[in-house]
Amino acid sequence: MRKAIIPAAGLGTRFLPATKAMPKEMLPLIDRPAIQYVVEEAVRAGLTDIVMITGRNKRALEDHFDREPFLEQSLANKGDLSKLAAVQKSSMLADIHYLRQGDPLGLGHAVLKARKHIGNEPFAVLLGDDLLDEQDEILNEMADVQRLTGGSVVALMEVHPSEISAYGCADATQTAGKHLRIKGLVEKPNPSTAPSNLAVIGRYVLHPRIFDILAETPPGRGGEIQLTDALQTLAVAEGPGSGVYGVVFRGRRFDTGDKLSYLKAIFTLALEHVDLGPGIREWLDESLLPVP
């Protein structure tokens, strides 16, 4: 597996007015935009051919992952080699392509837009809002399961039952291995009728058969073409590329599209930062002292 899709066409309305003129994916986490963490995760998993699905007002994404000769020369002239290396890194991560989604018709529609680029081979989908621990290798584990089963694989996470209505939910059974077999998927179920507390999070490794199914999937919840609906069809299908499986993610995850989770990500990364960590920890200790 060498190709990945990163959907990045959302409007980021939860962060307005900050995202009125800036893509939500470019919101900074210390000194890198959120989207760069996702691209770096893909590259660590060996995915070097990436297509981003974008929309209007997303030009900053292309600029960020492109060369900036004037800035690079300016840093070189100043002898600021560490910043020069950081700037150049973003343009050297992978072979990145861009497609516009056009109409905002959902995640399934965004994935379908990349059909010609992906071709007839397994591929990954990484949602830009999901920031996973850099030490975790779930994409590699999912790729192993895909090769073993020949189907498609979703990342799952156990959540509190009261929170399941914010996610796609999996009805799954244990297999002989570490992965699960998905019997059914429900998009944002009522907690009282949800089949489990296993939430689908933003990492997928998909068999290309998903494109045929997406092409025939009618709009579902919210009038959008839901990837969950297509996976539900694939879960009960037969023949090559059929079957959907799950790998449970037990590491650290942040939803950078949610304000509170975004702030938690900033503080967590700051505490782990070599230069910033000690100062942040000292400031927190002082700030959290009991009020006399």
C-alpha positions, 0 to 999 in steps of 0.5 A: 500500500502506497497511496492515501487520501486525506479529505480536507474540504470541510468548512471548519465552522466550529472554529469561526471566525478564525477559519473564515479565511484560513483552512481549519487544517492550517490551525497551528499545533505548536509550530506545525499546522494540524494537517502536517501531523496527519501527512507525517503519520501517512509517510511513517506508514510508507504512504508516499503518494497522497491526494488531498481532497480540498475545496474553496479557500484551501489554497493555503494547504497547497502553499504550505506543502510547496517550496518557498524559494524566497523564504528558504534563501532568506533563512539560508543567508541568515544561517538559520539552518534549523528553521530552513530544515523545518520549512523544507521538510514540509515540501519534501514529505511526499508526492502530494496531489490536490483535487477539489471536491466541488459540491460538499456531498460528504466523506463518501463523495470525497473518497470517490473523487480520488478514484482515478488517482488511486486506481485498482489497489488498496489505499488508506484514508486519513481524516485531517481532524484526527490527530493520533499519537506519533508513537502509534503504528495503527496504519501498519497494523490495519495494512497487515489486516487488509493483506490478510483478509483481502477486505477493508479495515476501519480503526475503532475506539471504545468510547463512553456509551453516551458519546457514541451518537457522535460517531459511526458505530460498529457491530463487531465480533472477535476473530481468531486474530487481534482484529474484529469482523464487522457485521454492521455499521450505523452512522451516529446512532441513538445511544439507546439502540447503538450495537456497541460502544465501538466508534469508527475513527478517522483511519481507513484502509480500503479495498478499491471495490469500495469505489463501485459501491460508493458510485451506487450509494445514495445520499444518506444522513444529512443528504450526504454520501456516507462512507459508513453506508458504503462500508455497511454494504461491503460488510455483507457483500460476497466475492473479491474485496468483500468484508470489513474488519476493525482494529481497536485503537487504544492510544492517544487521540485528539479531535482537532476539529473540536475546540476543547480537544484542540486545546488539549492537543496543544497543551499535551504537545507543549508539555512533551516539547523539548524546549517548551515543556519545562516552562509550560509545566512550571507555568501550569504548576503556578497557575493551578495553585489553590487560591488563598 
